[in-house]
Amino acid sequence: MNIGGDMQLQVALAQAATVLENAGIEESRLDAELLLVHTLGITRARLRVHPRSQLSPTELAGYRQLIERRARREPVAYIVGHKEFYGLDFFVDGRVLIPRPETELLVEKAIEISQRRAVVADVGTGSGAIAVSLAVHLPQVLVYATDASPGALEVAARNCRRHGVEDRVHLLQGHLLEPLPEPVDLIAANLPYVSRAELAQLPPEINCYEPREALDGGPDGLDHIRRLLAQAGEHLKPGGVVLLEIGATQGQAVIALAQRHLSVARVEIVVDYAGLDRVVVVEM
């Protein structure tokens, strides 16, 4: 980007989009726009209404720095420090996985089931997106949110405070279900489920920036899910439910694991909006 004196927003935006396109970023215009409104602290609507407004040299320099970071394939969510999930805004940084739209299906199913259930565990909470979303939408529910990473729990704590649910989301450090102080009615988990072979094929935004421990599911992608299902029986109340986000090809393998480790009454695979297997529901 050629940044010297004042520049119109539309010119700066066009230049930035070209830089990102040349860096191989598919949604170059959208990303350039998101970073510009973040730089200026305005809405996208205001940007479109006033495209000929001027950027000061300081604003231009700040914008260029953000565009350079994105051109190095750093995710937009990490650059701006937040990501929307299930209608809520979450703080995120490099200590946690960026919440995905696909995981909203897990939250939808958990809300549907938890209308009549009082105690929920969000295992591998990361940013706390699942735990906080459940607490916001289910004010009668107590949520235990576990994670092995102290850094992730710091991010989750910030999001609990942001959304005013710190009194009902109890953050616990430890592996999988081990920190739980009591049996729960429902276990919801978006655990690492990417296989080692798939890890190498991930785009730079994921492979170079998101925490590997939040992605790596072992040789077949099922290491963490396998361990959780082995622990689940002793941490669930009678009639409890387990909800697991999975990869699109893992449904039958996860069903077999559930049947091996638990006294399963019913197992269901829920497909996402793309028609892919996304959530396994295990009812005891």
Number of C-alpha atoms within 10 A of each C-alpha: 17 10 14 11 12 15 19 15 21 18 14 23 23 15 18 27 23 16 20 23 16 12 15 13 17 11 11 21 18 12 19 26 22 18 23 27 17 17 18 14 9 12 13 13 9 10 17 12 9 12 14 13 13 17 21 14 14 13 15 24 17 15 25 21 11 21 24 16 16 23 20 16 19 20 22 20 19 21 17 16 14 16 19 16 18 18 9 13 14 26 21 27 23 18 22 26 22 26 21 13 12 16 21 18 19 24 21 15 15 23 18 12 14 19 13 12 19 15 19 27 28 28 29 29 31 30 28 31 28 29 32 29 21 25 23 17 12 19 12 16 20 21 27 24 30 29 24 18 19 14 16 26 24 17 21 30 19 18 23 26 13 14 15 14 21 18 11 18 26 17 23 23 18 16 17 26 26 15 17 20 10 12 19 23 21 26 27 25 27 22 26 23 24 23 18 15 13 14 18 11 10 12 11 14 14 18 14 14 18 20 17 17 14 21 20 22 22 16 13 14 23 23 17 19 23 16 15 23 21 15 16 22 17 13 19 21 16 13 11 19 27 25 24 25 25 25 18 13 11 18 21 12 11 22 18 11 16 25 15 12 16 17 12 15 11 12 19 13 20 18 16 17 10 8 9 15 19 23 28 23 22 25 19 18
